[in-house]
Amino acid sequence: MSLKFDKKATILLLASSLAAALLCSCTPEQPNYPPVRKPLGMKEPLRTGHWRGPVGTTQVDYAIEQVSATTVTVRVSGTVLRQANRSLQTPGVDNYFYDRPRTCKRTADGKSFDCTRYTDMHIDNGLLCGLYEAPNQVLRPCLDPVP
């Protein structure tokens, strides 16, 4: 038994194979990013650590420096990401802030703490989450751990 191919079919088969090979070689590999960490709604035991993330228009660094039976010592600093109106900004005013270490009160469950403006701060799936009350808005940030 012999197979016969006509010239036109052979050329078409080779051309489609070449096109498929070129298409596969030009398709970029998809990067394998780790999944985005999200809160799971479960409070973990408090621990020392450093977290960072946006809170409104500010990039905040939040460090838990000490955890005791009734209090948590924290240090908060940040950089303004974008200012509402730079033309109204006072010359010489920096776009960053830092707080001296402050002592916050642990809540009755022992898994969260309350500070000025930051309340119900807790660790959830490794993220530091809570409630931030600004003069004209309420935010619910979850900050990523800093390695």
VMD Tcl script that builds the backbone (N, CA, C; Angstrom):
set m [mol new atoms 441]
animate dup $m
set s [atomselect $m all]
$s set {name element resname resid chain x y z} {
  {N N MET 1 A 0.853 -1.159 0.000}
  {CA C MET 1 A 0.000 0.000 0.000}
  {C C MET 1 A 0.896 1.217 0.000}
  {N N SER 2 A 0.658 2.123 -0.901}
  {CA C SER 2 A 1.484 3.329 -0.954}
  {C C SER 2 A 0.593 4.542 -0.793}
  {N N LEU 3 A 1.149 5.549 -0.100}
  {CA C LEU 3 A 0.396 6.780 0.109}
  {C C LEU 3 A 0.835 7.793 -0.919}
  {N N LYS 4 A -0.130 8.451 -1.485}
  {CA C LYS 4 A 0.193 9.478 -2.460}
  {C C LYS 4 A -0.322 10.803 -1.940}
  {N N PHE 5 A 0.545 11.818 -1.973}
  {CA C PHE 5 A 0.159 13.168 -1.566}
  {C C PHE 5 A 0.268 14.057 -2.778}
  {N N ASP 6 A -0.696 14.906 -2.939}
  {CA C ASP 6 A -0.525 15.838 -4.042}
  {C C ASP 6 A 0.306 17.018 -3.560}
  {N N LYS 7 A 0.925 17.687 -4.476}
  {CA C LYS 7 A 1.887 18.745 -4.175}
  {C C LYS 7 A 1.242 19.883 -3.393}
  {N N LYS 8 A 0.041 20.253 -3.749}
  {CA C LYS 8 A -0.659 21.363 -3.097}
  {C C LYS 8 A -0.965 21.031 -1.631}
  {N N ALA 9 A -1.417 19.821 -1.364}
  {CA C ALA 9 A -1.736 19.400 0.002}
  {C C ALA 9 A -0.477 19.353 0.853}
  {N N THR 10 A 0.623 18.904 0.269}
  {CA C THR 10 A 1.890 18.832 0.995}
  {C C THR 10 A 2.361 20.221 1.383}
  {N N ILE 11 A 2.295 21.162 0.468}
  {CA C ILE 11 A 2.713 22.539 0.739}
  {C C ILE 11 A 1.824 23.161 1.810}
  {N N LEU 12 A 0.527 22.934 1.726}
  {CA C LEU 12 A -0.410 23.466 2.719}
  {C C LEU 12 A -0.136 22.869 4.107}
  {N N LEU 13 A 0.135 21.588 4.169}
  {CA C LEU 13 A 0.438 20.929 5.439}
  {C C LEU 13 A 1.727 21.473 6.038}
  {N N LEU 14 A 2.753 21.651 5.238}
  {CA C LEU 14 A 4.031 22.208 5.723}
  {C C LEU 14 A 3.861 23.652 6.179}
  {N N ALA 15 A 3.105 24.443 5.450}
  {CA C ALA 15 A 2.893 25.848 5.801}
  {C C ALA 15 A 2.129 25.971 7.123}
  {N N SER 16 A 1.103 25.143 7.320}
  {CA C SER 16 A 0.340 25.226 8.568}
  {C C SER 16 A 1.175 24.728 9.746}
  {N N SER 17 A 2.015 23.733 9.536}
  {CA C SER 17 A 2.905 23.251 10.604}
  {C C SER 17 A 3.915 24.322 10.976}
  {N N LEU 18 A 4.464 24.997 9.980}
  {CA C LEU 18 A 5.424 26.075 10.232}
  {C C LEU 18 A 4.755 27.234 10.961}
  {N N ALA 19 A 3.534 27.588 10.568}
  {CA C ALA 19 A 2.804 28.675 11.238}
  {C C ALA 19 A 2.523 28.315 12.693}
  {N N ALA 20 A 2.139 27.087 12.955}
  {CA C ALA 20 A 1.868 26.652 14.337}
  {C C ALA 20 A 3.144 26.688 15.170}
  {N N ALA 21 A 4.258 26.268 14.586}
  {CA C ALA 21 A 5.535 26.280 15.310}
  {C C ALA 21 A 5.958 27.715 15.623}
  {N N LEU 22 A 5.789 28.613 14.662}
  {CA C LEU 22 A 6.148 30.013 14.889}
  {C C LEU 22 A 5.244 30.649 15.942}
  {N N LEU 23 A 3.968 30.335 15.909}
  {CA C LEU 23 A 3.035 30.889 16.879}
  {C C LEU 23 A 3.396 30.438 18.292}
  {N N CYS 24 A 3.719 29.181 18.448}
  {CA C CYS 24 A 4.085 28.671 19.774}
  {C C CYS 24 A 5.383 29.287 20.261}
  {N N SER 25 A 6.330 29.525 19.360}
  {CA C SER 25 A 7.615 30.074 19.787}
  {C C SER 25 A 7.516 31.555 20.126}
  {N N CYS 26 A 6.489 32.241 19.641}
  {CA C CYS 26 A 6.353 33.677 19.900}
  {C C CYS 26 A 5.468 33.980 21.099}
  {N N THR 27 A 4.747 32.994 21.571}
  {CA C THR 27 A 3.866 33.220 22.703}
  {C C THR 27 A 4.721 33.278 23.969}
  {N N PRO 28 A 4.674 34.427 24.687}
  {CA C PRO 28 A 5.511 34.529 25.887}
  {C C PRO 28 A 5.007 33.587 26.985}
  {N N GLU 29 A 5.963 33.085 27.758}
  {CA C GLU 29 A 5.574 32.237 28.883}
  {C C GLU 29 A 4.886 33.089 29.928}
  {N N GLN 30 A 3.855 32.548 30.511}
  {CA C GLN 30 A 3.157 33.255 31.577}
  {C C GLN 30 A 3.981 33.143 32.850}
  {N N PRO 31 A 4.263 34.293 33.517}
  {CA C PRO 31 A 5.021 34.212 34.766}
  {C C PRO 31 A 4.224 33.469 35.831}
  {N N ASN 32 A 4.928 32.784 36.679}
  {CA C ASN 32 A 4.282 32.005 37.727}
  {C C ASN 32 A 4.353 32.793 39.033}
  {N N TYR 33 A 3.432 33.740 39.201}
  {CA C TYR 33 A 3.388 34.558 40.408}
  {C C TYR 33 A 2.708 33.791 41.529}
  {N N PRO 34 A 3.161 34.019 42.765}
  {CA C PRO 34 A 2.432 33.391 43.873}
  {C C PRO 34 A 1.052 34.029 43.994}
  {N N PRO 35 A 0.093 33.295 44.516}
  {CA C PRO 35 A -1.248 33.873 44.651}
  {C C PRO 35 A -1.230 35.063 45.606}
  {N N VAL 36 A -2.100 36.023 45.342}
  {CA C VAL 36 A -2.195 37.208 46.192}
  {C C VAL 36 A -2.767 36.783 47.539}
  {N N ARG 37 A -2.124 37.244 48.592}
  {CA C ARG 37 A -2.580 36.906 49.946}
  {C C ARG 37 A -3.803 37.752 50.264}
  {N N LYS 38 A -4.824 37.121 50.813}
  {CA C LYS 38 A -6.058 37.813 51.190}
  {C C LYS 38 A -6.440 37.418 52.611}
  {N N PRO 39 A -7.122 38.318 53.327}
  {CA C PRO 39 A -7.578 37.935 54.664}
  {C C PRO 39 A -8.627 36.833 54.579}
  {N N LEU 40 A -8.610 35.956 55.581}
  {CA C LEU 40 A -9.539 34.827 55.604}
  {C C LEU 40 A -10.643 35.003 56.636}
  {N N GLY 41 A -10.563 36.098 57.419}
  {CA C GLY 41 A -11.574 36.332 58.441}
  {C C GLY 41 A -11.280 35.629 59.751}
  {N N MET 42 A -10.038 35.186 59.934}
  {CA C MET 42 A -9.654 34.503 61.174}
  {C C MET 42 A -8.495 35.258 61.815}
  {N N LYS 43 A -8.653 35.646 63.059}
  {CA C LYS 43 A -7.611 36.376 63.772}
  {C C LYS 43 A -6.577 35.403 64.325}
  {N N GLU 44 A -5.308 35.718 64.041}
  {CA C GLU 44 A -4.189 34.913 64.535}
  {C C GLU 44 A -3.640 35.557 65.801}
  {N N PRO 45 A -2.858 34.817 66.583}
  {CA C PRO 45 A -2.237 35.429 67.765}
  {C C PRO 45 A -1.337 36.598 67.358}
  {N N LEU 46 A -1.339 37.653 68.166}
  {CA C LEU 46 A -0.494 38.816 67.881}
  {C C LEU 46 A 0.970 38.437 68.046}
  {N N ARG 47 A 1.830 39.050 67.246}
  {CA C ARG 47 A 3.266 38.819 67.314}
  {C C ARG 47 A 3.986 40.059 66.807}
  {N N THR 48 A 5.262 40.143 67.104}
  {CA C THR 48 A 6.047 41.261 66.588}
  {C C THR 48 A 6.231 41.064 65.086}
  {N N GLY 49 A 6.459 42.161 64.379}
  {CA C GLY 49 A 6.682 42.088 62.941}
  {C C GLY 49 A 6.574 43.454 62.292}
  {N N HIS 50 A 6.753 43.459 60.982}
  {CA C HIS 50 A 6.746 44.682 60.187}
  {C C HIS 50 A 5.848 44.455 58.978}
  {N N TRP 51 A 4.917 45.380 58.753}
  {CA C TRP 51 A 3.981 45.298 57.640}
  {C C TRP 51 A 4.007 46.613 56.872}
  {N N ARG 52 A 3.650 46.566 55.589}
  {CA C ARG 52 A 3.661 47.774 54.758}
  {C C ARG 52 A 2.535 47.697 53.741}
  {N N GLY 53 A 1.946 48.865 53.460}
  {CA C GLY 53 A 0.912 48.909 52.434}
  {C C GLY 53 A 0.227 50.259 52.402}
  {N N PRO 54 A -0.652 50.451 51.421}
  {CA C PRO 54 A -1.346 51.734 51.296}
  {C C PRO 54 A -2.499 51.852 52.286}
  {N N VAL 55 A -2.626 53.048 52.839}
  {CA C VAL 55 A -3.782 53.419 53.652}
  {C C VAL 55 A -4.239 54.752 53.078}
  {N N GLY 56 A -5.275 54.699 52.253}
  {CA C GLY 56 A -5.693 55.907 51.546}
  {C C GLY 56 A -4.603 56.330 50.575}
  {N N THR 57 A -4.129 57.568 50.705}
  {CA C THR 57 A -3.097 58.093 49.806}
  {C C THR 57 A -1.708 58.040 50.440}
  {N N THR 58 A -1.549 57.205 51.467}
  {CA C THR 58 A -0.275 57.112 52.177}
  {C C THR 58 A 0.238 55.679 52.169}
  {N N GLN 59 A 1.527 55.525 51.910}
  {CA C GLN 59 A 2.191 54.225 52.030}
  {C C GLN 59 A 2.683 54.122 53.475}
  {N N VAL 60 A 2.156 53.166 54.236}
  {CA C VAL 60 A 2.398 53.086 55.673}
  {C C VAL 60 A 3.300 51.905 56.011}
  {N N ASP 61 A 4.245 52.142 56.904}
  {CA C ASP 61 A 5.040 51.089 57.538}
  {C C ASP 61 A 4.525 50.954 58.956}
  {N N TYR 62 A 4.127 49.760 59.325}
  {CA C TYR 62 A 3.534 49.521 60.637}
  {C C TYR 62 A 4.335 48.407 61.298}
  {N N ALA 63 A 4.986 48.718 62.406}
  {CA C ALA 63 A 5.812 47.733 63.102}
  {C C ALA 63 A 5.245 47.466 64.486}
  {N N ILE 64 A 5.005 46.200 64.787}
  {CA C ILE 64 A 4.667 45.792 66.142}
  {C C ILE 64 A 5.991 45.424 66.801}
  {N N GLU 65 A 6.385 46.223 67.787}
  {CA C GLU 65 A 7.694 46.032 68.412}
  {C C GLU 65 A 7.646 45.147 69.647}
  {N N GLN 66 A 6.515 45.134 70.354}
  {CA C GLN 66 A 6.413 44.331 71.560}
  {C C GLN 66 A 4.951 43.987 71.810}
  {N N VAL 67 A 4.716 42.773 72.247}
  {CA C VAL 67 A 3.372 42.319 72.601}
  {C C VAL 67 A 3.424 41.819 74.039}
  {N N SER 68 A 2.601 42.405 74.907}
  {CA C SER 68 A 2.512 41.935 76.292}
  {C C SER 68 A 1.074 41.486 76.559}
  {N N ALA 69 A 0.795 41.095 77.768}
  {CA C ALA 69 A -0.526 40.558 78.106}
  {C C ALA 69 A -1.651 41.569 77.886}
  {N N THR 70 A -1.382 42.872 78.114}
  {CA C THR 70 A -2.447 43.876 78.012}
  {C C THR 70 A -2.174 44.974 76.989}
  {N N THR 71 A -0.941 45.068 76.502}
  {CA C THR 71 A -0.604 46.153 75.577}
  {C C THR 71 A 0.211 45.651 74.392}
  {N N VAL 72 A 0.266 46.498 73.366}
  {CA C VAL 72 A 1.073 46.254 72.172}
  {C C VAL 72 A 1.811 47.559 71.874}
  {N N THR 73 A 3.120 47.486 71.696}
  {CA C THR 73 A 3.910 48.674 71.355}
  {C C THR 73 A 4.128 48.684 69.847}
  {N N VAL 74 A 3.745 49.806 69.209}
  {CA C VAL 74 A 3.851 49.907 67.754}
  {C C VAL 74 A 4.605 51.169 67.357}
  {N N ARG 75 A 5.115 51.147 66.132}
  {CA C ARG 75 A 5.725 52.324 65.523}
  {C C ARG 75 A 5.147 52.421 64.112}
  {N N VAL 76 A 4.609 53.584 63.787}
  {CA C VAL 76 A 3.969 53.790 62.492}
  {C C VAL 76 A 4.679 54.930 61.772}
  {N N SER 77 A 4.984 54.730 60.494}
  {CA C SER 77 A 5.562 55.799 59.673}
  {C C SER 77 A 4.990 55.655 58.276}
  {N N GLY 78 A 5.155 56.694 57.476}
  {CA C GLY 78 A 4.600 56.615 56.129}
  {C C GLY 78 A 5.030 57.735 55.230}
  {N N THR 79 A 4.695 57.570 53.965}
  {CA C THR 79 A 4.998 58.546 52.922}
  {C C THR 79 A 3.728 58.824 52.146}
  {N N VAL 80 A 3.437 60.092 51.941}
  {CA C VAL 80 A 2.263 60.466 51.152}
  {C C VAL 80 A 2.537 60.100 49.698}
  {N N LEU 81 A 1.654 59.286 49.109}
  {CA C LEU 81 A 1.831 58.845 47.729}
  {C C LEU 81 A 1.459 59.930 46.738}
  {N N ARG 82 A 0.368 60.621 46.999}
  {CA C ARG 82 A -0.043 61.734 46.132}
  {C C ARG 82 A -0.774 62.755 46.993}
  {N N GLN 83 A -0.452 63.979 46.757}
  {CA C GLN 83 A -1.060 65.032 47.556}
  {C C GLN 83 A -2.225 65.632 46.789}
  {N N ALA 84 A -3.218 66.059 47.526}
  {CA C ALA 84 A -4.439 66.574 46.906}
  {C C ALA 84 A -4.154 67.779 46.013}
  {N N ASN 85 A -3.423 68.762 46.503}
  {CA C ASN 85 A -3.161 69.951 45.705}
  {C C ASN 85 A -1.799 70.511 46.100}
  {N N ARG 86 A -0.790 70.207 45.296}
  {CA C ARG 86 A 0.577 70.637 45.618}
  {C C ARG 86 A 0.715 72.158 45.627}
  {N N SER 87 A -0.117 72.878 44.901}
  {CA C SER 87 A 0.005 74.336 44.867}
  {C C SER 87 A -0.364 74.956 46.213}
  {N N LEU 88 A -1.165 74.238 47.007}
  {CA C LEU 88 A -1.551 74.736 48.321}
  {C C LEU 88 A -0.608 74.263 49.420}
  {N N GLN 89 A 0.354 73.397 49.051}
  {CA C GLN 89 A 1.270 72.843 50.047}
  {C C GLN 89 A 2.231 73.919 50.546}
  {N N THR 90 A 2.443 73.941 51.837}
  {CA C THR 90 A 3.373 74.885 52.442}
  {C C THR 90 A 4.795 74.491 52.079}
  {N N PRO 91 A 5.611 75.435 51.572}
  {CA C PRO 91 A 6.998 75.104 51.236}
  {C C PRO 91 A 7.747 74.600 52.476}
  {N N GLY 92 A 8.576 73.594 52.267}
  {CA C GLY 92 A 9.367 73.048 53.358}
  {C C GLY 92 A 8.664 71.959 54.146}
  {N N VAL 93 A 7.394 71.664 53.828}
  {CA C VAL 93 A 6.674 70.608 54.517}
  {C C VAL 93 A 7.020 69.283 53.835}
  {N N ASP 94 A 7.457 68.310 54.621}
  {CA C ASP 94 A 7.833 67.016 54.070}
  {C C ASP 94 A 6.595 66.170 53.798}
  {N N ASN 95 A 6.750 65.211 52.900}
  {CA C ASN 95 A 5.627 64.345 52.560}
  {C C ASN 95 A 5.713 63.001 53.287}
  {N N TYR 96 A 6.358 62.963 54.437}
  {CA C TYR 96 A 6.417 61.741 55.231}
  {C C TYR 96 A 6.091 62.054 56.688}
  {N N PHE 97 A 5.801 61.009 57.432}
  {CA C PHE 97 A 5.526 61.183 58.856}
  {C C PHE 97 A 6.062 59.972 59.605}
  {N N TYR 98 A 6.252 60.125 60.888}
  {CA C TYR 98 A 6.571 58.991 61.746}
  {C C TYR 98 A 6.069 59.296 63.148}
  {N N ASP 99 A 5.612 58.269 63.806}
  {CA C ASP 99 A 5.141 58.383 65.184}
  {C C ASP 99 A 6.193 57.797 66.109}
  {N N ARG 100 A 6.338 58.398 67.266}
  {CA C ARG 100 A 7.190 57.769 68.277}
  {C C ARG 100 A 6.516 56.457 68.655}
  {N N PRO 101 A 7.244 55.541 69.268}
  {CA C PRO 101 A 6.575 54.300 69.674}
  {C C PRO 101 A 5.378 54.633 70.563}
  {N N ARG 102 A 4.298 53.968 70.302}
  {CA C ARG 102 A 3.105 54.205 71.115}
  {C C ARG 102 A 2.594 52.877 71.633}
  {N N THR 103 A 2.000 52.931 72.799}
  {CA C THR 103 A 1.455 51.743 73.434}
  {C C THR 103 A -0.042 51.703 73.187}
  {N N CYS 104 A -0.497 50.592 72.675}
  {CA C CYS 104 A -1.908 50.404 72.353}
  {C C CYS 104 A -2.480 49.325 73.268}
  {N N LYS 105 A -3.787 49.355 73.437}
  {CA C LYS 105 A -4.464 48.433 74.345}
  {C C LYS 105 A -4.953 47.200 73.590}
  {N N ARG 106 A -4.630 46.015 74.135}
  {CA C ARG 106 A -5.149 44.775 73.564}
  {C C ARG 106 A -6.625 44.639 73.909}
  {N N THR 107 A -7.382 44.072 73.007}
  {CA C THR 107 A -8.808 43.861 73.246}
  {C C THR 107 A -9.001 42.622 74.121}
  {N N ALA 108 A -10.233 42.399 74.551}
  {CA C ALA 108 A -10.544 41.306 75.477}
  {C C ALA 108 A -10.180 39.934 74.906}
  {N N ASP 109 A -10.324 39.759 73.575}
  {CA C ASP 109 A -9.991 38.450 72.986}
  {C C ASP 109 A -8.483 38.217 72.900}
  {N N GLY 110 A -7.687 39.290 73.077}
  {CA C GLY 110 A -6.235 39.172 73.050}
  {C C GLY 110 A -5.637 39.027 71.667}
  {N N LYS 111 A -6.473 39.007 70.621}
  {CA C LYS 111 A -5.973 38.817 69.266}
  {C C LYS 111 A -6.013 40.084 68.423}
  {N N SER 112 A -6.404 41.200 69.029}
  {CA C SER 112 A -6.394 42.474 68.315}
  {C C SER 112 A -6.085 43.580 69.311}
  {N N PHE 113 A -5.825 44.782 68.770}
  {CA C PHE 113 A -5.509 45.911 69.634}
  {C C PHE 113 A -6.060 47.188 69.034}
  {N N ASP 114 A -6.217 48.205 69.885}
  {CA C ASP 114 A -6.753 49.498 69.474}
  {C C ASP 114 A -5.739 50.587 69.793}
  {N N CYS 115 A -5.516 51.458 68.814}
  {CA C CYS 115 A -4.661 52.642 68.969}
  {C C CYS 115 A -5.477 53.852 68.528}
  {N N THR 116 A -4.889 55.030 68.638}
  {CA C THR 116 A -5.530 56.220 68.112}
  {C C THR 116 A -5.690 56.044 66.598}
  {N N ARG 117 A -6.856 56.210 66.090}
  {CA C ARG 117 A -7.236 56.091 64.680}
  {C C ARG 117 A -7.188 54.676 64.127}
  {N N TYR 118 A -6.271 53.832 64.591}
  {CA C TYR 118 A -6.210 52.434 64.141}
  {C C TYR 118 A -6.889 51.571 65.197}
  {N N THR 119 A -7.987 50.910 64.826}
  {CA C THR 119 A -8.694 50.061 65.787}
  {C C THR 119 A -8.874 48.660 65.201}
  {N N ASP 120 A -9.161 47.717 66.074}
  {CA C ASP 120 A -9.332 46.318 65.696}
  {C C ASP 120 A -8.174 45.811 64.832}
  {N N MET 121 A -6.957 46.233 65.148}
  {CA C MET 121 A -5.791 45.780 64.395}
  {C C MET 121 A -5.499 44.332 64.784}
  {N N HIS 122 A -5.391 43.478 63.772}
  {CA C HIS 122 A -5.181 42.054 64.016}
  {C C HIS 122 A -4.443 41.434 62.840}
  {N N ILE 123 A -3.919 40.252 63.060}
  {CA C ILE 123 A -3.214 39.524 62.004}
  {C C ILE 123 A -4.175 38.480 61.449}
  {N N ASP 124 A -4.318 38.491 60.116}
  {CA C ASP 124 A -5.226 37.578 59.422}
  {C C ASP 124 A -4.502 37.055 58.186}
  {N N ASN 125 A -4.197 35.766 58.172}
  {CA C ASN 125 A -3.469 35.141 57.071}
  {C C ASN 125 A -2.123 35.837 56.840}
  {N N GLY 126 A -1.493 36.276 57.896}
  {CA C GLY 126 A -0.200 36.945 57.807}
  {C C GLY 126 A -0.281 38.432 57.552}
  {N N LEU 127 A -1.438 38.943 57.155}
  {CA C LEU 127 A -1.645 40.364 56.894}
  {C C LEU 127 A -2.012 41.079 58.186}
  {N N LEU 128 A -1.608 42.331 58.322}
  {CA C LEU 128 A -2.038 43.148 59.457}
  {C C LEU 128 A -3.237 43.962 58.983}
  {N N CYS 129 A -4.399 43.655 59.513}
  {CA C CYS 129 A -5.650 44.275 59.065}
  {C C CYS 129 A -6.298 45.039 60.214}
  {N N GLY 130 A -7.161 45.955 59.874}
  {CA C GLY 130 A -7.881 46.699 60.891}
  {C C GLY 130 A -8.728 47.795 60.295}
  {N N LEU 131 A -9.023 48.767 61.118}
  {CA C LEU 131 A -9.884 49.882 60.750}
  {C C LEU 131 A -9.119 51.173 60.999}
  {N N TYR 132 A -9.076 52.055 60.003}
  {CA C TYR 132 A -8.411 53.349 60.145}
  {C C TYR 132 A -9.463 54.435 60.002}
  {N N GLU 133 A -9.591 55.267 61.029}
  {CA C GLU 133 A -10.592 56.333 61.000}
  {C C GLU 133 A -9.906 57.677 60.818}
  {N N ALA 134 A -10.035 58.230 59.615}
  {CA C ALA 134 A -9.523 59.561 59.313}
  {C C ALA 134 A -10.655 60.557 59.570}
  {N N PRO 135 A -10.344 61.852 59.601}
  {CA C PRO 135 A -11.399 62.827 59.877}
  {C C PRO 135 A -12.602 62.741 58.933}
  {N N ASN 136 A -12.380 62.397 57.667}
  {CA C ASN 136 A -13.512 62.395 56.739}
  {C C ASN 136 A -13.737 61.056 56.040}
  {N N GLN 137 A -13.080 59.991 56.513}
  {CA C GLN 137 A -13.283 58.689 55.884}
  {C C GLN 137 A -12.883 57.559 56.830}
  {N N VAL 138 A -13.422 56.382 56.555}
  {CA C VAL 138 A -13.077 55.183 57.310}
  {C C VAL 138 A -12.536 54.171 56.306}
  {N N LEU 139 A -11.332 53.658 56.569}
  {CA C LEU 139 A -10.683 52.701 55.669}
  {C C LEU 139 A -10.467 51.388 56.402}
  {N N ARG 140 A -10.390 50.306 55.646}
  {CA C ARG 140 A -10.131 48.981 56.202}
  {C C ARG 140 A -8.888 48.395 55.536}
  {N N PRO 141 A -7.704 48.867 55.946}
  {CA C PRO 141 A -6.483 48.380 55.291}
  {C C PRO 141 A -6.079 46.989 55.764}
  {N N CYS 142 A -5.406 46.279 54.885}
  {CA C CYS 142 A -4.707 45.040 55.211}
  {C C CYS 142 A -3.302 45.194 54.631}
  {N N LEU 143 A -2.314 45.244 55.507}
  {CA C LEU 143 A -0.940 45.508 55.106}
  {C C LEU 143 A -0.173 44.199 54.944}
  {N N ASP 144 A 0.695 44.158 53.931}
  {CA C ASP 144 A 1.496 42.966 53.645}
  {C C ASP 144 A 2.696 42.884 54.581}
  {N N PRO 145 A 3.090 41.648 54.952}
  {CA C PRO 145 A 4.289 41.510 55.774}
  {C C PRO 145 A 5.536 41.887 54.982}
  {N N VAL 146 A 6.513 42.474 55.660}
  {CA C VAL 146 A 7.782 42.825 55.037}
  {C C VAL 146 A 8.786 41.736 55.416}
  {N N PRO 147 A 9.381 41.073 54.410}
  {CA C PRO 147 A 10.313 39.977 54.720}
  {C C PRO 147 A 11.553 40.472 55.442}
}
mol reanalyze $m
mol bondsrecalc $m
mol representation Tube
mol addrep $m
